[in-house]
């Protein structure tokens, strides 16, 4: 038996004293022999844990497509996202590997401009919602945005637009909830927008640690010798763990590391931050909470 991450879910790195460990999540169903997957899952924060690069369709210089399982959705089918290496940015591109394969075929295996139909795509729903907003059809836009963000909870632009439309309708509590979700979405898909921060900063005093965090943070990263935002984020993460809100703690930890990993080495040293240590700790926390360390994936 081959001990690789692509061998029906067995991961050699998860070996337990020679006993095979079979994983039940982060699996790809179907045969895609024409595609070349990386043998390793990204360790985060960029590309984020849960991202598996695909060689086909890549533009080069580190820009590529890949399978991606949003945090907490390890048991679902993966999406296909595009990674812009130098920009430290991710974009959702296709709702499934099947749609991506059709796109590749249409473009003769290269990165092309011909698009394919992608029914139910969260990205498509976001674009439709933007058109509905421009047409003054706010309720229809809200329904589309709810569907898109439910399918892909890391759609930061979707959460931001949903929050603004709830505010437009006078639905303040719903707007705060959507803005909070935008704050927790993976920042590799977009740092929280100014409108999101305004909504959360104007929210009533709350015992919710995430809202309280935003009301204290400056959201200015890089270019300074010190930044109290990192300590505030870590304190919020600790509070979420203590309250049993493990998924929020994981999401905040992922986002804190995303911006902290972009700081200078000397800044990281002053913060006592080591990327490899965070990667190991985060994987262990994911294993404990999600029953998956997000470091391996299987193919049926």
Secondary structure, 3 states (H helix, E strand, C coil): CCCCCCECCECHHHCECCECCECCCCEECCCCCCCCECCCCCCCCCCCCCEEEECCCCCECCEEEEEECCCCCCCCCCEEEEEEHHHCEEEEEECCHHHHHHHHHHCCCCCCCCCCCCCCCHHHHHHHHHHHHHCCCHHHHHHHHHHHHHHCCCCHHHHHHHHHHHHHCCCHHHHHHHHHHHHHCCHHHCCCCHHHHHHHHCCCCCCCHHHHHHCCCCCCCCCCCCCHHHHHHHHHHHHHHHHCCHHHHHHHHHHHHHHHCCCCHHHHHHHCCCHHHHHHHHHHHHHHHHCCCCCCCEEC
